């Protein structure tokens, strides 16, 4: 499952939902495998968004100092 164009908050909410389902043991092995794959993609997506935001903020602050 590809991560669709969603906000950081939406991706985090989806991750929280996946974690909750995993912790409640409501997934069979096939669902667990698919959920873990989706979670991995969501984590990468969120990490990339945070990295890009951090870089943009750094550039803005550096430009402000000049």
Secondary structure, DSSP 8 states (H G I E B T S, - for coil): ----S--HHHHHHHHHHHHHHHHTT---HHHHHHHHHHHHHHHHHHHHHHHHHHHHHHHHHHHHH-
